[in-house]
């Protein structure tokens, strides 16, 4: 499909312009884009596309220069008003009024706030670290933050195990602040930390279950499609609308709309490109600086290009295992750089963890429903207990991505590409 190939090319050049050291401080991309459109309209398609390609690169570079990326915070003391980005048992990640992200290592502060809340701090700021003397939290007035906090409190009251209630809160509404450090370390050492962060995988699981349910109730018409999209975006909204979940929601919207209107599965490269462009434009480039978004978009792109569906009775299990291998290898440099290393057990641990994650989400949701609360809470504790026991067996030391690995990494990607049916990949562009 020519449109998919062209749009994907524009998107890649746009990202290259954004992440390149080259800086564009004026809207020079307007000139080649206008000229390119006019040439394509006049029949000079190849020359017009070349100009549009250059315009995409310059547009990415210009967006970076205007995206408001702030340098590291300098040393200063005073009064700070911050928004809580996330919390852990040992501290909180805060965003200052200037848009800088800082870390406050304060257990008392972490226990007093939730994601989305505001806090006024009297203290000092030094290279991205906040030293707090006095703080005053202010609960968020936003509906999604209040709903998320209510769900977290309800789960903590109905599930006696702190490990279980915290994991259910993380998987259902994205509230990871109460997950114990020991559990976080276990997920980190098995390369499954991404399962704790709401992402496209969680949105995909929810939308698939909702699609099956609504098609049984309302048939295969637009009513079922609309209901799935509505429930999905409510979920994205309540969970905090992180970049990875919004990306999944946008891709789901495009896929369902095109699939239902045409009866054919749309080109995933086209859908991926549309999602990148929409989120980049509406966030003014902020989404491209978010680690979660980078991993989410990178994982989806690697599966589109390198993924493979294996035939046979065991094909589904083999396909999931292969997908875990593809994502682990493709994102190894980014994971190592952002999280201090990657686990060689990550593909196997991810495949084994997915059924337990789904079971935890289902039993956790049933815990919120009064008739099933007692039984569901007990089931969720058993599911989490077995899950953590298996992860403990798979725990291993992490590897740091060394310089020599950058020579081996592209070879591994080429091998995966050849394994994923090269002919099938080329057919996606026709």
N, C-alpha and C positions, 0 to 999 in steps of 0.2 A: 504494500500500500504506500503510494508516493507521499501522501500527506503525513503518515506516521513517520516515514524516514526523514522528511524535511523538517517537521516540527521537532523531532528528536535531535537532529543536527543543530538546529537553532538553540535548543535548550542546553545542549552540551557546551556550545560556544559561549552562551550566556553565563554558565557556571564557570567556565574557564576565565572569562573576563572578570568575574567577581573575585575569584581566588588568586588571580595573577598579581604579581608585584606592580604591574602597570596601573597607574592611576589616571582616571579621566575626570577632570574637574569641570567639564562643560558638556552640554548636551549635543555633542557632535554626532551622536548616533542618529539624531533626527534626520540629518542630511542623507546618509546612505540608505536609511530605511525608506524615506520618501522617494528617492531616486529608484531604489529597487522595486518598489511597488509600481511605479510608473512604467519601468522597463518590462516587468512581468505582464502588466496590462497591455503594453504595446506589442507583445509577442516575443520580446527578447528575454526568454525565461532564464537561461543559464547565467547571463550577465546580471540579471536582476537578483537571482538567488545568491550569487557571490556577494553583491552589495548588501543584501539582507543578512548574510552570515557575518560580515564585518560589523554591521549595525548591532547584531546580537552581542558580539564580543564587547563593543564599546558601551552598550547599555548595561552589561554586567559590571564593567569597571566603574561606570558612573554611579550605579546603584550602591556600590561599596563605599564610594567617596561621600555619599549622602545618607548612609544607613545609620549614622549616629554611633558608630563603634567608639567606645571610650577607652582611653589608656588606663593602665593600672592606677589605682587610687594612691595618691601621695599621702605622706604622713600628716595627720591633722587631728586636733582634739576639739570637741564641741558637742553640739546637739544634732542628732541625726534622725530623720524620719525615713523609715525603710518599709518596704513591702516584703513579706515572708514568701520566698520562692519555694522552699521545702524545709523540712525539719528532720533531724535524726535524734537518737537518744543522747547524743553528745553535743549537739549544737544546732544552729540554723543557718541556712543560706539566705542572705538578704539582698535586696536590690535597693540601692539608694535613689534619692530623687533625681540624681544626675544620670541614672541608668547603669551605674557600676554595680557589679556583683561582688559581695563581700561575705566572708565567713565569720560567724560569731560562735566561738567555742564556749558555750555557756549552757549547762544542763538545765538550770532553772528557767532560762529564757526559752529553751526548746520545749519544756513541759508546759509553758504558759501560752504558747501560740500555735497556730495551725497554718497550713498553706493558704495564702490569700489574705491573711490578717495584716494589719499595719502595726508598727511599733515605733515609739519614740525612745531613742537611746541617748543617754549622756555618757560619753566615753571617748576613746581615741581610735583612729583608723590608721593602719600601717600596712601598706603594700597588700591590700585586699583582705586584711584580718581586722576584725572589730574587737576591741577590748571594752567590755561593758562595765559601767559603774552602777548606773541606775537605768531601769527601763520601764516603760508603761505600754502594755499591749492594748490594741483596739480591735475587737472582732470585726471581720469583714461584713459589710452590709449586703454583699452580693448574694443573690439567691443560690447560685451553684455552690458557693463556699459554705453557706449555712446548711444546705442539704447534705453536702459531703461530710461536714462535721457531725450532723445528726446521725447519719448512717454509721460513722465510725464509733460514736458513743453507744449506739444501740448494739452493735456487734460486740463491743467490749463488755457490755452488761449481760449478753446472752451466751457468750462463749467463755468458759472459764480459763482456758489456756491462752496466755498472752501471745505465744508464738502463733497460734492459730488465728486468733482475732486480728492480729496485726497483719498477717499474710492475706487474710480475706479482705481487709480494708484496702490493702495495697492493690489487690487484683480487681476488686469491684469498683472502687472510686479513686484509686491512685493516691491514697493517703499512706505514705511509707514512713512517716515520722516515728511510729512506735515499733517498727520492726527491730528486734534486739540486735546488737552488734554481732553476736555470735552467729545469728542466722544470716545477716548480711555478709559476713565473712565466708560462710559456707557457700552461698550463692556466688560470691566473687571467685572463690577458689575452684569452682566447678564450671565457670564460664557461663552461668545462667542468670546473672544479675539483670539481664535485659527482660527476663520474665516478670520481674517485680515492677518494672515501669510500664504503665499502660501504653500500648503501641498498636500498630496495625493488626498484630496477631490477635489481641483481645477484641478489637473492633470486628475483625473478620469472624471470630468465633461467635460473637453476639449476633451479627447480621445473618450468618448462616443458620443459626438456630431460629431466629425470628422469621427468616424467609420460609423455612420449612413449616413453622407454625401458622403463619398468615396465609400461606398457599393452601393449607388444609382448611382454614376457616373461611377465606374469602375467594378462593380460586386463584387463577393465574393472571388476573387482570391488573390494571393500574392501581387498584385499591391496595393490593398486597405490596406492590412496589413502594407506594407512598407510605404505608404503615411501617415498612422496614426502614426507609430513609428517616422517617420522623423519630422512631425509637432510637436509631443509631445516633442521630444528632443530639437527642436529649441526653444520651449516655456520654457523648463527647463533651457536651456542655457541663453536665454535673461533675465529670471527672477532671475538670479544670481546663479543658480545651488546649492540651499540650500539642506541640507541633506534629508529633508522630500520629496522634489520634485524629487530628484535623486532616492530615494528609490522607489517612485511611478513609475518613468520612467523605472527602472530596472524590477520591478514586472510586469509592463505592457508588456515589451519586452518579458519576459519569458512566461507570460500567452498567449499572442497572438501567439508566435512561436509554443508553445506546442499545443495550441488549434487548430491552423490551420493545423498543421502537423498530428495530431492524430485524430482530430474531436471530442475530449472529453475535458471537462473542467479540467485543471490540478489541482492537490492537492495544495490548498492554503498554507498549512503548509510547503510544499516543496518549493513553490515560495518564501514565507516569509524567510525561512532559507537561500535560495540562495542569496536573496537581502542583508541580514545581513552579510553574509560571504564576498560577493563581496565588499560592501561599507567599511567594517572593514579592509579588506586587503589593498584596494587601498588608504584609508585615513590613514593607519598606526594607527588605533585606535582612531583617532580624532573624527570620527562620533559618537563614543560611549560616548563622553563627551559633546555632543551638546544636549541642552535641547529640542530643536525642534525635533531632530532625536529620542530622547528617547520617547517623547510623540507620535511621528508618528508611530514608530515601536510598541509601547505599545498599541496604539489604534487599529492598524490593527490586532495584535495578539488577543486582547480581542474580537474583532468582529468575528475572525475565530473560536475561541473556544466557546464563549458565545453567539454569534449572532444567530438570528433565523428569518426565513421568515414566516410570518403569512399568512394563506390562507384567501380567501374571497375577497369581493369587496374593503373593507377598509384595506386589508392586507398590501398594499404598504405603506400607511400612518402609520399604526401600526408598521410595521417593522422599518421604519425610526425613529419613536419615541422610540421604544425599543432599537435601536442601540445607540441613544443618551444617554439613561439611562445606557446602558452597559459601554460605554466609560467614562461617568461621574463618575460612581462608581469605575471602574477599575483604573482610573488615579487620583482619588481624593487625595491620599497621595502625589503624585508627583506634582500635580497642587498646592496643599496647600503649599508644601515646596518651590517651585520655585516662586510662585506668591503671597504668603501671604494669601491664603485662596481660597475657592471654593464656587460657588453660587448654592443654591438648585434649582434655576430656570434654570440652564444650559441645561438640556435635552429638556425642552419645548421651551426655547428660541432658541436653535440650530435648532430644527425641523421647527419652524416658520421662522427662518432666512434664511434657505437654498433656498427657492424659490426667496426671495428678493435678495440674493447674486447672484444667477444665472441671474436674471433680470438685476442687476447692471452690471454684467460682459458683458452681451450681448449688452445692450444699450451703455455701455462705449466703447465697441469695434466698434460699428456702428458710434459712435461719431468721431472716427479716419478716417472714410470714408467720403470723401467730399460730395457726394450726400445726405447722411443721417445725416450729422453733426448737423444741427439745430434742427430737430425733435428729434433725438436720445438724444441730450444733455438735452432737456426739459423733455423727458421721464425718463432719468436717475435721474434727480433732484426730480421728483415726487416719483420714486421708493425708493430713499434714504430717502426722507422726511417721507414717510409712515413707512418704516423700522425702522428708529430711533424713531418715535413716539410709535411704538409697543414695542420696547425695553425699552423705558422709563417707560411704564406701568409694564413691567416685572422686573424692577430693584429691587434688594433686597440686604440685608446685606450679607456679605461673612462669611463663617464658617472656622475656623481654625481647621485643623485635630489634634484632641487631642489624648493623649496617650490611653485613654479608647476606642477610635474608632478603634484602631488596633486589638481589639478583635472582634468588630462588622464587620469590613471590610471583613475578609475571610468568615464569615457567609453569607454576602450579595453575595459574589462571588459564593459560593456553591449554593445558591438559584437561582442565574441567570443561573448557569450551568445546574441545574435540569430543569429549565424552557426552556432551549434551546435544549431540546430533547437529553437526555444523549445517547440514542442508536444511534442517528445520528452522534454524536461526535465520538463514538467508531468506527463507520463504516468508518470514514475518514482515519483511520490508516490501513485499510485492503487492 
